[in-house]
Amino acid sequence: QVQVVESGGGLVQPGGSLRLSCAVSGSSFSIDAMGWYRQGPGKEREVVAFITSGGSTNYVDSVKGRFTISRDSAKNAVYLQMNSLKPMDTAVYYCNVSVGSHRYWGQGTLVTVSS
């Protein structure tokens, strides 16, 4: 069973930055894609960004130019650098890992953007 653990959340002022980390362990299969989702207060879960095994990236429009997803394949890790944070970015952020037909989720890390 794949284990996924996020870290790096916290309280930050608007315009500030945070870097989220996701560590993955427990699988001998190749990871097809890794990404970040978020769920804000009263909102549905949405994909924020993901990166494929080939290095292709995708972002939700609201974070383009502000967030950057990256990976370290050797460490089975994925990161989300978040700059110019806005209150609308406040959410629990979840790391997702796709391995074949399976999808695995972390426990989430809370990001709060507020003055």
C-alpha positions in Angstrom: 0.0 0.0 0.0 1.3 3.4 -1.0 1.7 5.9 1.9 1.4 9.6 1.2 2.4 12.3 3.7 2.1 16.0 3.1 3.8 18.8 5.1 4.6 22.5 4.9 1.2 24.1 5.5 0.6 26.9 7.9 -0.5 30.5 8.3 0.8 33.1 5.9 -0.1 36.7 5.1 -1.4 37.6 1.6 1.5 37.9 -0.7 3.5 35.5 1.2 4.9 32.1 0.2 4.8 28.5 1.3 6.4 25.3 0.0 4.4 22.1 0.4 6.1 18.7 0.3 4.7 15.3 -0.3 6.6 12.1 0.5 5.6 8.8 -1.0 6.6 5.3 0.1 5.5 1.7 0.1 5.2 0.9 -3.6 7.5 -0.8 -6.1 5.4 0.3 -9.0 6.2 3.3 -11.1 4.3 6.4 -10.3 2.3 7.7 -13.3 1.5 11.1 -11.9 1.6 13.1 -8.7 -0.5 16.2 -7.9 -2.0 18.6 -5.4 -5.7 19.1 -4.7 -7.3 21.4 -2.3 -10.6 21.9 -0.6 -11.6 25.3 0.8 -14.3 26.1 3.2 -17.7 25.2 1.7 -16.1 24.2 -1.6 -15.6 21.0 -3.6 -12.2 19.5 -3.9 -10.4 20.8 -6.9 -7.1 19.9 -8.6 -4.5 22.6 -8.2 -1.6 21.1 -10.2 -0.2 17.8 -11.3 3.0 16.5 -12.9 3.2 13.3 -15.0 6.0 10.8 -15.1 7.2 12.5 -18.2 7.4 15.8 -16.5 4.4 17.5 -18.1 2.6 19.9 -15.7 -0.9 21.3 -15.5 -2.3 24.0 -13.3 -5.7 25.4 -12.5 -6.1 28.8 -14.0 -6.3 30.6 -10.7 -2.8 29.6 -9.6 -0.9 29.9 -12.9 2.1 32.2 -12.6 2.0 31.9 -8.8 2.4 28.2 -8.0 5.0 25.8 -9.3 4.9 22.0 -9.0 8.1 20.0 -9.1 9.2 16.5 -8.5 12.1 14.4 -7.3 11.6 11.0 -8.9 14.5 9.4 -7.1 12.9 10.3 -3.8 9.3 9.8 -4.9 8.5 13.3 -3.8 6.5 16.1 -5.1 6.5 19.8 -4.1 4.3 22.8 -4.5 5.9 26.2 -4.3 3.2 28.7 -3.6 4.0 32.4 -4.1 1.9 35.5 -4.0 -0.7 33.7 -1.9 -4.2 35.1 -1.7 -7.0 34.5 0.8 -8.8 32.4 -1.9 -5.9 29.9 -1.6 -7.0 29.0 1.9 -7.7 25.3 1.9 -6.6 21.9 3.0 -4.1 20.7 0.4 -3.9 17.0 -0.4 -1.2 15.2 -2.3 -2.4 12.6 -4.7 -0.4 9.8 -6.3 -1.5 7.7 -9.3 0.0 4.2 -9.6 -1.5 2.2 -12.4 -5.2 2.1 -11.7 -4.9 3.1 -8.1 -5.0 6.5 -6.5 -3.6 7.3 -3.1 -4.2 10.3 -0.9 -2.4 12.0 1.9 -4.0 13.3 5.1 -3.9 16.9 4.0 -2.1 20.0 5.2 -3.9 23.2 6.1 -2.9 26.4 4.3 -4.4 29.6 5.8 -3.9 32.9 4.0 -5.0 35.8 6.2 -3.8 39.1 7.5 
